[in-house]
Amino acid sequence: MTTTPLSTTLRIPTADRSLITHTMREPAVFEPHPAPFRSRSVYAAAHVVVDVRGDYQPGVQAPIDWESTIAFRKHLFSYGIGIAEAMDTSERGELGLDWAQAKELIRYGNDAAREVGGAIVSGAGTDQLATANPSLEEIVEAYIEQVEYVESCGSAAVLRASHALVGAAKNEDDYLEVYRRVLAKATKPVIVHWLGTVFDPSLRGYWGHEDLREAMRVVLTLLDANPAKIRGVKFSLLDDPFEQEFRALVPAGVEVFTGDDYGYTDLLLGDGKTHSHGLLGVLDPIGPIASQAFAALDAENEDRFRDVMNSTIPFAVKMFEPPADRYKTGTVFIAWLSGHQSHFRQVSGREGFRSIQHLTDLFVGADALGLFPDPDLAAHRMRTLLAVSGIE
């Protein structure tokens, strides 16, 4: 990466309620890498851009700015970062995208991937269910409908955790039977998403157990029983040692995709025996930097990979600080400052779910990484946000 001179300054708040002068750093220029990487499978769970000119209310179906949404995916593809489409970062679910909109997103995302040769997988769940207490049969049918749609668009499915299933299942056997029947209909090997309560407390007891080792036993049983149907497991528990333990136990050929946005460097590098692949929300804002690291890993330069990825960890820890599910606000915020969209609004209307100080810290962290292609624009937009927030 190279840099260019810059001297933009602005006043920003600090945690002690004072104001300090911040000088924008020189913007980094990241080398494009339009082909997927060889050493690791890498997917960003990418955000969606709402059409703020539409007349919408948060919590009611929001109009989507498809042009900006797909342009952002092409931005990530240009750095070799694949897309995990219609996942949690897209604000899919309650107050956000419904299944009809997710279908459009999956179709448009797959079209863009084919156009540029990008890697893509797409989320399949049960969020189209309208009944309050669906049966296991209805849950199976909902999963199958979405898997078939995803595959018809050209990608393999990521089986998203089902809120309906956690409510309907009585024990681990119910989970295993639902997944077995869904997998039987899949024509492409899927990625199973194990989403922990740190991201979604309503999923407590998923796999039939609150104890994580009992839950792991169920997941391993699922993998052992369906070797040809499961490509991998997306592990989203934010528990580095437990991910390594799980990774050592999965059957040969099954990939573990880390969702650990706190400690991804060492998990992606591995321990010499096993390693994780990447399916991360943090790759939405840091894609250009991560691209340089994965290119180095392809060249067997592990030291450079470690140095580049470790430089992003403080930013990621800030973005995903508890409650971790509010990281989506940060992805939209950084995309706005970076010029990828014209506003700082979310599909679900949750742009106020993080404090101004949190957003300021993200701004400083992103600037330190050289993430802003146009630092003058980023500084102007940050000043505007602070002004409308009463901080001048």
Secondary structure as GFF3:
##gff-version 3
##sequence-region A 1 392
A	DSSP	beta_strand	2	3	.	.	.	ID=ss1
A	DSSP	beta_strand	9	13	.	.	.	ID=ss2
A	DSSP	beta_strand	19	23	.	.	.	ID=ss3
A	DSSP	beta_strand	28	29	.	.	.	ID=ss4
A	DSSP	beta_strand	42	45	.	.	.	ID=ss5
A	DSSP	alpha_helix	66	77	.	.	.	ID=ss6
A	DSSP	beta_strand	82	85	.	.	.	ID=ss7
A	DSSP	three_ten_helix	88	90	.	.	.	ID=ss8
A	DSSP	alpha_helix	99	116	.	.	.	ID=ss9
A	DSSP	beta_strand	120	124	.	.	.	ID=ss10
A	DSSP	alpha_helix	136	153	.	.	.	ID=ss11
A	DSSP	beta_strand	156	159	.	.	.	ID=ss12
A	DSSP	alpha_helix	163	168	.	.	.	ID=ss13
A	DSSP	alpha_helix	172	185	.	.	.	ID=ss14
A	DSSP	beta_strand	190	195	.	.	.	ID=ss15
A	DSSP	three_ten_helix	201	203	.	.	.	ID=ss16
A	DSSP	three_ten_helix	206	208	.	.	.	ID=ss17
A	DSSP	alpha_helix	212	225	.	.	.	ID=ss18
A	DSSP	beta_strand	230	236	.	.	.	ID=ss19
A	DSSP	alpha_helix	240	249	.	.	.	ID=ss20
A	DSSP	beta_strand	255	258	.	.	.	ID=ss21
A	DSSP	alpha_helix	264	269	.	.	.	ID=ss22
A	DSSP	beta_strand	277	280	.	.	.	ID=ss23
A	DSSP	alpha_helix	283	298	.	.	.	ID=ss24
A	DSSP	alpha_helix	302	319	.	.	.	ID=ss25
A	DSSP	three_ten_helix	324	326	.	.	.	ID=ss26
A	DSSP	alpha_helix	327	337	.	.	.	ID=ss27
A	DSSP	alpha_helix	356	368	.	.	.	ID=ss28
A	DSSP	alpha_helix	375	388	.	.	.	ID=ss29
###
